[in-house]
Amino acid sequence: MPKPIMFLRALALPVAALIAVVAGGPAQARPEPKAPPQFVALHDVDPTIIQEIRYITPHNFTGAPVDGYRKPMCILTRPAAQALHRVQSGLLHRGYSLKVYDCYRPQRAVNDFVAWAKDLADQRMKAEFYPLVDKTRLFADGYIAEKSGHSRGSTMDLTVVRLPARPTRPYQPGEPLHACYGPQDQRFPDNSIDMGTGFDCFDTLAHTLDPRIQGVQLANRLLLKDAMEAQGFTNLPEEWWHYTLNGEPFPDTYFDFPIDRRSLSS
């Protein structure tokens, strides 16, 4: 039995410290999960691919940086990164470059999306990313789910940029928002070629082969689609920017290591 004074002092301690008192030593922090050795930084495989990782910034549909994004970097399985390198090699010869918005996505980030979607009072980015969609419909309409193929490491969101690439100005929180499906000169500026909508646009116009998309916009979507499919990727028909490697190495595993160089084994 502990002495009364020691017991009362222990009650005043935070939970972590109380555990340490009982255990007789310092509380151990839970180690962060690490990526399997099959994961690599895309920059190490192809440093020419432009990276504009949106979820580490507030310019996304939640309006805030997303949990798990600690560095603005693209992490993928090695086969996905190597296939993306082959796509890039072909586009460079034509005067274009790939630009990735998102690659591997930890499960904690997906959980962050789910929590945001359930908070119906948070509508701060509605005017840009989901102007015509009621937030109560995000799960039923398939825009938000509790699991994402991105967490398996072989899915990425990307676009095409004409070279030489001009910089994209940073988003300023609180600035006026413009609908993601508007004409290119009225949307938030992006150095991507005109794909008909902005990235992460919750609207049927973002469906890759929506019949309303014609002319240059359709040609641009097909430029990306044909280049990606030629190297073994499959497009998600509801999102022109979303591709997954066929025969991905982890088809049933959803990882949760943070996006950081320290998560990688090499």
Order of alpha helices (4+ residues) and beta strands (2+ residues): alpha-alpha-beta-alpha-beta-beta-alpha-beta-alpha-alpha-beta-alpha-beta-beta
